[in-house]
Amino acid sequence: MSPTVFREGGFRFFFFSREEPRIHVHVTHTDGEAKLWLEPDIEIAMTCGLNSKQVAEAMSLVQQHKKEIVDAWHKHFPS
């Protein structure tokens, strides 16, 4: 199951799996995908197919929705 946290600007932000304990979110767009870590800071874990403008937009959206993403993470992956 890959629950969608939110959609905005042509991006879908979701949890793919718990392949690591560090909080992260996956992002898809028609042009590609990315994975962003949220802790300790928002950082790009990987990108594929997205241009630099799209990566910057995805990072900005993650910054704007960080609390929502973290709350959804803890709800989906209870400790």
PDB file of N, CA, C and O in Angstrom, chain B, residues numbered from 101:
ATOM      1  N   MET B 101       0.843  -1.173   0.000  1.00  0.00           N
ATOM      2  CA  MET B 101       0.000   0.000   0.000  1.00  0.00           C
ATOM      3  C   MET B 101       0.892   1.241   0.000  1.00  0.00           C
ATOM      4  O   MET B 101       1.868   1.310   0.748  1.00  0.00           O
ATOM      5  N   SER B 102       0.558   2.210  -0.833  1.00  0.00           N
ATOM      6  CA  SER B 102       1.319   3.453  -0.933  1.00  0.00           C
ATOM      7  C   SER B 102       0.382   4.627  -0.669  1.00  0.00           C
ATOM      8  O   SER B 102      -0.141   5.223  -1.611  1.00  0.00           O
ATOM      9  N   PRO B 103       0.166   4.965   0.594  1.00  0.00           N
ATOM     10  CA  PRO B 103      -0.790   6.032   0.884  1.00  0.00           C
ATOM     11  C   PRO B 103      -0.309   7.405   0.413  1.00  0.00           C
ATOM     12  O   PRO B 103       0.832   7.797   0.656  1.00  0.00           O
ATOM     13  N   THR B 104      -1.196   8.115  -0.257  1.00  0.00           N
ATOM     14  CA  THR B 104      -0.909   9.471  -0.702  1.00  0.00           C
ATOM     15  C   THR B 104      -1.089  10.426   0.466  1.00  0.00           C
ATOM     16  O   THR B 104      -2.125  10.411   1.131  1.00  0.00           O
ATOM     17  N   VAL B 105      -0.085  11.256   0.717  1.00  0.00           N
ATOM     18  CA  VAL B 105      -0.172  12.262   1.769  1.00  0.00           C
ATOM     19  C   VAL B 105      -0.867  13.502   1.206  1.00  0.00           C
ATOM     20  O   VAL B 105      -1.779  14.039   1.834  1.00  0.00           O
ATOM     21  N   PHE B 106      -0.437  13.961   0.019  1.00  0.00           N
ATOM     22  CA  PHE B 106      -1.110  15.071  -0.651  1.00  0.00           C
ATOM     23  C   PHE B 106      -0.659  15.133  -2.106  1.00  0.00           C
ATOM     24  O   PHE B 106       0.346  14.532  -2.487  1.00  0.00           O
ATOM     25  N   ARG B 107      -1.420  15.867  -2.906  1.00  0.00           N
ATOM     26  CA  ARG B 107      -1.102  16.139  -4.314  1.00  0.00           C
ATOM     27  C   ARG B 107      -1.125  17.651  -4.502  1.00  0.00           C
ATOM     28  O   ARG B 107      -1.997  18.354  -3.991  1.00  0.00           O
ATOM     29  N   GLU B 108      -0.145  18.122  -5.248  1.00  0.00           N
ATOM     30  CA  GLU B 108      -0.110  19.563  -5.529  1.00  0.00           C
ATOM     31  C   GLU B 108       0.858  19.829  -6.676  1.00  0.00           C
ATOM     32  O   GLU B 108       1.918  19.210  -6.761  1.00  0.00           O
ATOM     33  N   GLY B 109       0.487  20.750  -7.553  1.00  0.00           N
ATOM     34  CA  GLY B 109       1.369  21.186  -8.631  1.00  0.00           C
ATOM     35  C   GLY B 109       1.827  20.071  -9.552  1.00  0.00           C
ATOM     36  O   GLY B 109       2.948  20.112 -10.058  1.00  0.00           O
ATOM     37  N   GLY B 110       0.980  19.074  -9.778  1.00  0.00           N
ATOM     38  CA  GLY B 110       1.353  17.957 -10.640  1.00  0.00           C
ATOM     39  C   GLY B 110       2.179  16.885  -9.950  1.00  0.00           C
ATOM     40  O   GLY B 110       2.606  15.926 -10.592  1.00  0.00           O
ATOM     41  N   PHE B 111       2.409  17.034  -8.651  1.00  0.00           N
ATOM     42  CA  PHE B 111       3.188  16.074  -7.871  1.00  0.00           C
ATOM     43  C   PHE B 111       2.268  15.255  -6.968  1.00  0.00           C
ATOM     44  O   PHE B 111       1.233  15.740  -6.511  1.00  0.00           O
ATOM     45  N   ARG B 112       2.656  14.024  -6.723  1.00  0.00           N
ATOM     46  CA  ARG B 112       2.001  13.178  -5.722  1.00  0.00           C
ATOM     47  C   ARG B 112       3.057  12.858  -4.667  1.00  0.00           C
ATOM     48  O   ARG B 112       4.142  12.381  -4.998  1.00  0.00           O
ATOM     49  N   PHE B 113       2.744  13.115  -3.412  1.00  0.00           N
ATOM     50  CA  PHE B 113       3.647  12.858  -2.294  1.00  0.00           C
ATOM     51  C   PHE B 113       3.070  11.692  -1.510  1.00  0.00           C
ATOM     52  O   PHE B 113       1.913  11.727  -1.091  1.00  0.00           O
ATOM     53  N   PHE B 114       3.886  10.655  -1.311  1.00  0.00           N
ATOM     54  CA  PHE B 114       3.357   9.437  -0.707  1.00  0.00           C
ATOM     55  C   PHE B 114       4.455   8.660   0.003  1.00  0.00           C
ATOM     56  O   PHE B 114       5.644   8.943  -0.144  1.00  0.00           O
ATOM     57  N   PHE B 115       4.025   7.681   0.770  1.00  0.00           N
ATOM     58  CA  PHE B 115       4.948   6.740   1.405  1.00  0.00           C
ATOM     59  C   PHE B 115       4.920   5.471   0.587  1.00  0.00           C
ATOM     60  O   PHE B 115       3.854   4.908   0.341  1.00  0.00           O
ATOM     61  N   PHE B 116       6.077   5.020   0.169  1.00  0.00           N
ATOM     62  CA  PHE B 116       6.175   3.803  -0.626  1.00  0.00           C
ATOM     63  C   PHE B 116       6.341   2.596   0.276  1.00  0.00           C
ATOM     64  O   PHE B 116       5.617   1.608   0.155  1.00  0.00           O
ATOM     65  N   SER B 117       7.282   2.685   1.160  1.00  0.00           N
ATOM     66  CA  SER B 117       7.541   1.595   2.093  1.00  0.00           C
ATOM     67  C   SER B 117       8.394   2.150   3.217  1.00  0.00           C
ATOM     68  O   SER B 117       8.818   3.305   3.196  1.00  0.00           O
ATOM     69  N   ARG B 118       8.627   1.321   4.168  1.00  0.00           N
ATOM     70  CA  ARG B 118       9.494   1.741   5.270  1.00  0.00           C
ATOM     71  C   ARG B 118      10.846   1.057   5.073  1.00  0.00           C
ATOM     72  O   ARG B 118      11.273   0.246   5.894  1.00  0.00           O
ATOM     73  N   GLU B 119      11.502   1.397   3.980  1.00  0.00           N
ATOM     74  CA  GLU B 119      12.784   0.777   3.677  1.00  0.00           C
ATOM     75  C   GLU B 119      13.894   1.260   4.594  1.00  0.00           C
ATOM     76  O   GLU B 119      14.985   0.691   4.622  1.00  0.00           O
ATOM     77  N   GLU B 120      13.605   2.317   5.342  1.00  0.00           N
ATOM     78  CA  GLU B 120      14.558   2.829   6.320  1.00  0.00           C
ATOM     79  C   GLU B 120      13.771   3.569   7.392  1.00  0.00           C
ATOM     80  O   GLU B 120      12.677   4.060   7.115  1.00  0.00           O
ATOM     81  N   PRO B 121      14.297   3.659   8.598  1.00  0.00           N
ATOM     82  CA  PRO B 121      13.543   4.301   9.677  1.00  0.00           C
ATOM     83  C   PRO B 121      13.515   5.828   9.594  1.00  0.00           C
ATOM     84  O   PRO B 121      12.658   6.463  10.208  1.00  0.00           O
ATOM     85  N   ARG B 122      14.426   6.409   8.855  1.00  0.00           N
ATOM     86  CA  ARG B 122      14.491   7.868   8.713  1.00  0.00           C
ATOM     87  C   ARG B 122      13.256   8.358   7.960  1.00  0.00           C
ATOM     88  O   ARG B 122      12.921   7.816   6.906  1.00  0.00           O
ATOM     89  N   ILE B 123      12.578   9.373   8.487  1.00  0.00           N
ATOM     90  CA  ILE B 123      11.362   9.871   7.857  1.00  0.00           C
ATOM     91  C   ILE B 123      11.683  10.431   6.472  1.00  0.00           C
ATOM     92  O   ILE B 123      12.577  11.260   6.308  1.00  0.00           O
ATOM     93  N   HIS B 124      10.927   9.954   5.483  1.00  0.00           N
ATOM     94  CA  HIS B 124      11.113  10.405   4.109  1.00  0.00           C
ATOM     95  C   HIS B 124       9.791  10.325   3.362  1.00  0.00           C
ATOM     96  O   HIS B 124       8.844   9.688   3.824  1.00  0.00           O
ATOM     97  N   VAL B 125       9.733  10.968   2.218  1.00  0.00           N
ATOM     98  CA  VAL B 125       8.537  10.937   1.384  1.00  0.00           C
ATOM     99  C   VAL B 125       8.979  10.735  -0.062  1.00  0.00           C
ATOM    100  O   VAL B 125      10.008  11.253  -0.496  1.00  0.00           O
ATOM    101  N   HIS B 126       8.183   9.977  -0.786  1.00  0.00           N
ATOM    102  CA  HIS B 126       8.422   9.763  -2.214  1.00  0.00           C
ATOM    103  C   HIS B 126       7.552  10.737  -2.985  1.00  0.00           C
ATOM    104  O   HIS B 126       6.462  11.099  -2.541  1.00  0.00           O
ATOM    105  N   VAL B 127       8.039  11.159  -4.142  1.00  0.00           N
ATOM    106  CA  VAL B 127       7.356  12.142  -4.971  1.00  0.00           C
ATOM    107  C   VAL B 127       7.332  11.631  -6.402  1.00  0.00           C
ATOM    108  O   VAL B 127       8.358  11.200  -6.929  1.00  0.00           O
ATOM    109  N   THR B 128       6.165  11.678  -7.031  1.00  0.00           N
ATOM    110  CA  THR B 128       6.103  11.351  -8.453  1.00  0.00           C
ATOM    111  C   THR B 128       5.505  12.525  -9.215  1.00  0.00           C
ATOM    112  O   THR B 128       4.722  13.315  -8.687  1.00  0.00           O
ATOM    113  N   HIS B 129       5.901  12.603 -10.457  1.00  0.00           N
ATOM    114  CA  HIS B 129       5.444  13.629 -11.396  1.00  0.00           C
ATOM    115  C   HIS B 129       5.437  12.923 -12.741  1.00  0.00           C
ATOM    116  O   HIS B 129       6.091  11.890 -12.892  1.00  0.00           O
ATOM    117  N   THR B 130       4.729  13.441 -13.706  1.00  0.00           N
ATOM    118  CA  THR B 130       4.702  12.778 -15.017  1.00  0.00           C
ATOM    119  C   THR B 130       6.096  12.653 -15.621  1.00  0.00           C
ATOM    120  O   THR B 130       6.335  11.769 -16.443  1.00  0.00           O
ATOM    121  N   ASP B 131       7.026  13.533 -15.220  1.00  0.00           N
ATOM    122  CA  ASP B 131       8.378  13.520 -15.779  1.00  0.00           C
ATOM    123  C   ASP B 131       9.368  12.647 -15.010  1.00  0.00           C
ATOM    124  O   ASP B 131      10.424  12.304 -15.541  1.00  0.00           O
ATOM    125  N   GLY B 132       9.044  12.284 -13.774  1.00  0.00           N
ATOM    126  CA  GLY B 132      10.011  11.508 -13.003  1.00  0.00           C
ATOM    127  C   GLY B 132       9.591  11.352 -11.559  1.00  0.00           C
ATOM    128  O   GLY B 132       8.413  11.450 -11.216  1.00  0.00           O
ATOM    129  N   GLU B 133      10.579  11.110 -10.726  1.00  0.00           N
ATOM    130  CA  GLU B 133      10.304  10.850  -9.318  1.00  0.00           C
ATOM    131  C   GLU B 133      11.475  11.304  -8.457  1.00  0.00           C
ATOM    132  O   GLU B 133      12.561  11.610  -8.949  1.00  0.00           O
ATOM    133  N   ALA B 134      11.214  11.336  -7.151  1.00  0.00           N
ATOM    134  CA  ALA B 134      12.252  11.708  -6.192  1.00  0.00           C
ATOM    135  C   ALA B 134      11.911  11.100  -4.840  1.00  0.00           C
ATOM    136  O   ALA B 134      10.784  10.672  -4.592  1.00  0.00           O
ATOM    137  N   LYS B 135      12.901  11.076  -3.987  1.00  0.00           N
ATOM    138  CA  LYS B 135      12.731  10.678  -2.590  1.00  0.00           C
ATOM    139  C   LYS B 135      13.416  11.763  -1.779  1.00  0.00           C
ATOM    140  O   LYS B 135      14.555  12.137  -2.056  1.00  0.00           O
ATOM    141  N   LEU B 136      12.701  12.270  -0.763  1.00  0.00           N
ATOM    142  CA  LEU B 136      13.259  13.331   0.072  1.00  0.00           C
ATOM    143  C   LEU B 136      13.221  12.915   1.533  1.00  0.00           C
ATOM    144  O   LEU B 136      12.197  12.452   2.035  1.00  0.00           O
ATOM    145  N   TRP B 137      14.344  13.086   2.202  1.00  0.00           N
ATOM    146  CA  TRP B 137      14.401  12.877   3.645  1.00  0.00           C
ATOM    147  C   TRP B 137      13.865  14.124   4.326  1.00  0.00           C
ATOM    148  O   TRP B 137      14.008  15.231   3.807  1.00  0.00           O
ATOM    149  N   LEU B 138      13.246  13.946   5.493  1.00  0.00           N
ATOM    150  CA  LEU B 138      12.731  15.085   6.245  1.00  0.00           C
ATOM    151  C   LEU B 138      13.520  15.335   7.515  1.00  0.00           C
ATOM    152  O   LEU B 138      13.383  16.393   8.128  1.00  0.00           O
ATOM    153  N   GLU B 139      14.338  14.385   7.919  1.00  0.00           N
ATOM    154  CA  GLU B 139      15.118  14.522   9.150  1.00  0.00           C
ATOM    155  C   GLU B 139      16.562  14.137   8.893  1.00  0.00           C
ATOM    156  O   GLU B 139      16.792  13.214   8.112  1.00  0.00           O
ATOM    157  N   PRO B 140      17.531  14.770   9.487  1.00  0.00           N
ATOM    158  CA  PRO B 140      17.366  15.906  10.391  1.00  0.00           C
ATOM    159  C   PRO B 140      16.971  17.187   9.646  1.00  0.00           C
ATOM    160  O   PRO B 140      16.407  18.103  10.244  1.00  0.00           O
ATOM    161  N   ASP B 141      17.267  17.250   8.344  1.00  0.00           N
ATOM    162  CA  ASP B 141      16.870  18.380   7.496  1.00  0.00           C
ATOM    163  C   ASP B 141      16.236  17.828   6.236  1.00  0.00           C
ATOM    164  O   ASP B 141      16.410  16.654   5.910  1.00  0.00           O
ATOM    165  N   ILE B 142      15.508  18.662   5.532  1.00  0.00           N
ATOM    166  CA  ILE B 142      14.938  18.243   4.252  1.00  0.00           C
ATOM    167  C   ILE B 142      16.077  18.167   3.243  1.00  0.00           C
ATOM    168  O   ILE B 142      16.758  19.157   2.975  1.00  0.00           O
ATOM    169  N   GLU B 143      16.270  16.975   2.692  1.00  0.00           N
ATOM    170  CA  GLU B 143      17.355  16.731   1.733  1.00  0.00           C
ATOM    171  C   GLU B 143      16.871  15.798   0.644  1.00  0.00           C
ATOM    172  O   GLU B 143      15.955  15.004   0.857  1.00  0.00           O
ATOM    173  N   ILE B 144      17.482  15.893  -0.514  1.00  0.00           N
ATOM    174  CA  ILE B 144      17.180  14.991  -1.614  1.00  0.00           C
ATOM    175  C   ILE B 144      17.923  13.680  -1.386  1.00  0.00           C
ATOM    176  O   ILE B 144      19.145  13.671  -1.240  1.00  0.00           O
ATOM    177  N   ALA B 145      17.191  12.588  -1.355  1.00  0.00           N
ATOM    178  CA  ALA B 145      17.811  11.270  -1.261  1.00  0.00           C
ATOM    179  C   ALA B 145      18.135  10.759  -2.660  1.00  0.00           C
ATOM    180  O   ALA B 145      19.193  10.172  -2.886  1.00  0.00           O
ATOM    181  N   MET B 146      17.204  10.991  -3.606  1.00  0.00           N
ATOM    182  CA  MET B 146      17.437  10.596  -5.000  1.00  0.00           C
ATOM    183  C   MET B 146      16.417  11.270  -5.889  1.00  0.00           C
ATOM    184  O   MET B 146      15.318  11.608  -5.447  1.00  0.00           O
ATOM    185  N   THR B 147      16.786  11.464  -7.148  1.00  0.00           N
ATOM    186  CA  THR B 147      15.862  11.957  -8.170  1.00  0.00           C
ATOM    187  C   THR B 147      16.101  11.187  -9.451  1.00  0.00           C
ATOM    188  O   THR B 147      17.197  10.684  -9.698  1.00  0.00           O
ATOM    189  N   CYS B 148      15.071  11.102 -10.253  1.00  0.00           N
ATOM    190  CA  CYS B 148      15.187  10.437 -11.552  1.00  0.00           C
ATOM    191  C   CYS B 148      14.194  11.099 -12.505  1.00  0.00           C
ATOM    192  O   CYS B 148      12.982  10.985 -12.321  1.00  0.00           O
ATOM    193  N   GLY B 149      14.705  11.787 -13.518  1.00  0.00           N
ATOM    194  CA  GLY B 149      13.859  12.365 -14.550  1.00  0.00           C
ATOM    195  C   GLY B 149      13.347  13.769 -14.296  1.00  0.00           C
ATOM    196  O   GLY B 149      12.862  14.414 -15.226  1.00  0.00           O
ATOM    197  N   LEU B 150      13.437  14.263 -13.079  1.00  0.00           N
ATOM    198  CA  LEU B 150      12.961  15.610 -12.780  1.00  0.00           C
ATOM    199  C   LEU B 150      14.060  16.629 -13.075  1.00  0.00           C
ATOM    200  O   LEU B 150      15.236  16.384 -12.806  1.00  0.00           O
ATOM    201  N   ASN B 151      13.665  17.765 -13.629  1.00  0.00           N
ATOM    202  CA  ASN B 151      14.666  18.812 -13.860  1.00  0.00           C
ATOM    203  C   ASN B 151      14.871  19.609 -12.576  1.00  0.00           C
ATOM    204  O   ASN B 151      14.142  19.416 -11.603  1.00  0.00           O
ATOM    205  N   SER B 152      15.844  20.489 -12.568  1.00  0.00           N
ATOM    206  CA  SER B 152      16.191  21.214 -11.342  1.00  0.00           C
ATOM    207  C   SER B 152      15.032  22.080 -10.840  1.00  0.00           C
ATOM    208  O   SER B 152      14.858  22.226  -9.630  1.00  0.00           O
ATOM    209  N   LYS B 153      14.245  22.651 -11.741  1.00  0.00           N
ATOM    210  CA  LYS B 153      13.090  23.458 -11.334  1.00  0.00           C
ATOM    211  C   LYS B 153      12.051  22.582 -10.629  1.00  0.00           C
ATOM    212  O   LYS B 153      11.491  22.988  -9.611  1.00  0.00           O
ATOM    213  N   GLN B 154      11.796  21.403 -11.156  1.00  0.00           N
ATOM    214  CA  GLN B 154      10.827  20.491 -10.544  1.00  0.00           C
ATOM    215  C   GLN B 154      11.311  20.004  -9.180  1.00  0.00           C
ATOM    216  O   GLN B 154      10.519  19.886  -8.245  1.00  0.00           O
ATOM    217  N   VAL B 155      12.592  19.725  -9.063  1.00  0.00           N
ATOM    218  CA  VAL B 155      13.155  19.302  -7.777  1.00  0.00           C
ATOM    219  C   VAL B 155      13.007  20.426  -6.756  1.00  0.00           C
ATOM    220  O   VAL B 155      12.621  20.185  -5.612  1.00  0.00           O
ATOM    221  N   ALA B 156      13.312  21.652  -7.170  1.00  0.00           N
ATOM    222  CA  ALA B 156      13.173  22.798  -6.262  1.00  0.00           C
ATOM    223  C   ALA B 156      11.717  22.984  -5.846  1.00  0.00           C
ATOM    224  O   ALA B 156      11.440  23.293  -4.687  1.00  0.00           O
ATOM    225  N   GLU B 157      10.789  22.800  -6.776  1.00  0.00           N
ATOM    226  CA  GLU B 157       9.367  22.932  -6.450  1.00  0.00           C
ATOM    227  C   GLU B 157       8.932  21.836  -5.476  1.00  0.00           C
ATOM    228  O   GLU B 157       8.202  22.108  -4.523  1.00  0.00           O
ATOM    229  N   ALA B 158       9.374  20.604  -5.709  1.00  0.00           N
ATOM    230  CA  ALA B 158       9.041  19.497  -4.801  1.00  0.00           C
ATOM    231  C   ALA B 158       9.597  19.761  -3.408  1.00  0.00           C
ATOM    232  O   ALA B 158       8.913  19.528  -2.411  1.00  0.00           O
ATOM    233  N   MET B 159      10.832  20.245  -3.334  1.00  0.00           N
ATOM    234  CA  MET B 159      11.428  20.549  -2.028  1.00  0.00           C
ATOM    235  C   MET B 159      10.658  21.662  -1.326  1.00  0.00           C
ATOM    236  O   MET B 159      10.443  21.594  -0.116  1.00  0.00           O
ATOM    237  N   SER B 160      10.244  22.674  -2.061  1.00  0.00           N
ATOM    238  CA  SER B 160       9.466  23.762  -1.475  1.00  0.00           C
ATOM    239  C   SER B 160       8.132  23.251  -0.934  1.00  0.00           C
ATOM    240  O   SER B 160       7.708  23.646   0.152  1.00  0.00           O
ATOM    241  N   LEU B 161       7.480  22.383  -1.683  1.00  0.00           N
ATOM    242  CA  LEU B 161       6.208  21.816  -1.230  1.00  0.00           C
ATOM    243  C   LEU B 161       6.404  20.956   0.018  1.00  0.00           C
ATOM    244  O   LEU B 161       5.563  20.968   0.917  1.00  0.00           O
ATOM    245  N   VAL B 162       7.499  20.218   0.077  1.00  0.00           N
ATOM    246  CA  VAL B 162       7.780  19.411   1.273  1.00  0.00           C
ATOM    247  C   VAL B 162       8.009  20.335   2.469  1.00  0.00           C
ATOM    248  O   VAL B 162       7.543  20.045   3.571  1.00  0.00           O
ATOM    249  N   GLN B 163       8.713  21.431   2.264  1.00  0.00           N
ATOM    250  CA  GLN B 163       8.921  22.394   3.359  1.00  0.00           C
ATOM    251  C   GLN B 163       7.586  22.947   3.850  1.00  0.00           C
ATOM    252  O   GLN B 163       7.356  23.059   5.055  1.00  0.00           O
ATOM    253  N   GLN B 164       6.708  23.292   2.909  1.00  0.00           N
ATOM    254  CA  GLN B 164       5.409  23.850   3.268  1.00  0.00           C
ATOM    255  C   GLN B 164       4.517  22.838   3.997  1.00  0.00           C
ATOM    256  O   GLN B 164       3.715  23.221   4.849  1.00  0.00           O
ATOM    257  N   HIS B 165       4.655  21.563   3.667  1.00  0.00           N
ATOM    258  CA  HIS B 165       3.784  20.512   4.206  1.00  0.00           C
ATOM    259  C   HIS B 165       4.506  19.585   5.185  1.00  0.00           C
ATOM    260  O   HIS B 165       4.020  18.491   5.475  1.00  0.00           O
ATOM    261  N   LYS B 166       5.649  20.010   5.688  1.00  0.00           N
ATOM    262  CA  LYS B 166       6.465  19.114   6.522  1.00  0.00           C
ATOM    263  C   LYS B 166       5.686  18.539   7.708  1.00  0.00           C
ATOM    264  O   LYS B 166       5.742  17.333   7.946  1.00  0.00           O
ATOM    265  N   LYS B 167       4.976  19.364   8.442  1.00  0.00           N
ATOM    266  CA  LYS B 167       4.238  18.873   9.607  1.00  0.00           C
ATOM    267  C   LYS B 167       3.196  17.837   9.183  1.00  0.00           C
ATOM    268  O   LYS B 167       3.047  16.804   9.835  1.00  0.00           O
ATOM    269  N   GLU B 168       2.486  18.107   8.108  1.00  0.00           N
ATOM    270  CA  GLU B 168       1.480  17.176   7.590  1.00  0.00           C
ATOM    271  C   GLU B 168       2.119  15.831   7.216  1.00  0.00           C
ATOM    272  O   GLU B 168       1.563  14.771   7.504  1.00  0.00           O
ATOM    273  N   ILE B 169       3.278  15.887   6.579  1.00  0.00           N
ATOM    274  CA  ILE B 169       3.965  14.659   6.167  1.00  0.00           C
ATOM    275  C   ILE B 169       4.435  13.876   7.388  1.00  0.00           C
ATOM    276  O   ILE B 169       4.242  12.663   7.460  1.00  0.00           O
ATOM    277  N   VAL B 170       5.050  14.563   8.344  1.00  0.00           N
ATOM    278  CA  VAL B 170       5.546  13.891   9.558  1.00  0.00           C
ATOM    279  C   VAL B 170       4.386  13.277  10.336  1.00  0.00           C
ATOM    280  O   VAL B 170       4.486  12.142  10.804  1.00  0.00           O
ATOM    281  N   ASP B 171       3.295  14.010  10.477  1.00  0.00           N
ATOM    282  CA  ASP B 171       2.125  13.463  11.184  1.00  0.00           C
ATOM    283  C   ASP B 171       1.585  12.231  10.471  1.00  0.00           C
ATOM    284  O   ASP B 171       1.248  11.238  11.117  1.00  0.00           O
ATOM    285  N   ALA B 172       1.500  12.287   9.139  1.00  0.00           N
ATOM    286  CA  ALA B 172       1.016  11.145   8.363  1.00  0.00           C
ATOM    287  C   ALA B 172       1.973   9.954   8.489  1.00  0.00           C
ATOM    288  O   ALA B 172       1.531   8.806   8.533  1.00  0.00           O
ATOM    289  N   TRP B 173       3.285  10.223   8.548  1.00  0.00           N
ATOM    290  CA  TRP B 173       4.283   9.162   8.724  1.00  0.00           C
ATOM    291  C   TRP B 173       4.023   8.411  10.029  1.00  0.00           C
ATOM    292  O   TRP B 173       3.966   7.181  10.052  1.00  0.00           O
ATOM    293  N   HIS B 174       3.866   9.171  11.113  1.00  0.00           N
ATOM    294  CA  HIS B 174       3.674   8.542  12.419  1.00  0.00           C
ATOM    295  C   HIS B 174       2.342   7.788  12.502  1.00  0.00           C
ATOM    296  O   HIS B 174       2.228   6.791  13.216  1.00  0.00           O
ATOM    297  N   LYS B 175       1.349   8.270  11.772  1.00  0.00           N
ATOM    298  CA  LYS B 175       0.061   7.568  11.744  1.00  0.00           C
ATOM    299  C   LYS B 175       0.174   6.273  10.939  1.00  0.00           C
ATOM    300  O   LYS B 175      -0.372   5.241  11.330  1.00  0.00           O
ATOM    301  N   HIS B 176       0.889   6.337   9.809  1.00  0.00           N
ATOM    302  CA  HIS B 176       1.018   5.160   8.943  1.00  0.00           C
ATOM    303  C   HIS B 176       2.017   4.133   9.467  1.00  0.00           C
ATOM    304  O   HIS B 176       1.831   2.928   9.294  1.00  0.00           O
ATOM    305  N   PHE B 177       3.079   4.620  10.109  1.00  0.00           N
ATOM    306  CA  PHE B 177       4.115   3.742  10.649  1.00  0.00           C
ATOM    307  C   PHE B 177       4.202   3.917  12.157  1.00  0.00           C
ATOM    308  O   PHE B 177       5.181   4.478  12.649  1.00  0.00           O
ATOM    309  N   PRO B 178       3.207   3.453  12.903  1.00  0.00           N
ATOM    310  CA  PRO B 178       3.267   3.629  14.358  1.00  0.00           C
ATOM    311  C   PRO B 178       4.465   2.887  14.953  1.00  0.00           C
ATOM    312  O   PRO B 178       4.837   1.806  14.496  1.00  0.00           O
ATOM    313  N   SER B 179       5.045   3.480  15.962  1.00  0.00           N
ATOM    314  CA  SER B 179       6.220   2.862  16.604  1.00  0.00           C
ATOM    315  C   SER B 179       5.824   1.716  17.489  1.00  0.00           C
ATOM    316  O   SER B 179       6.684   1.085  18.104  1.00  0.00           O
TER     317      SER B 179
END
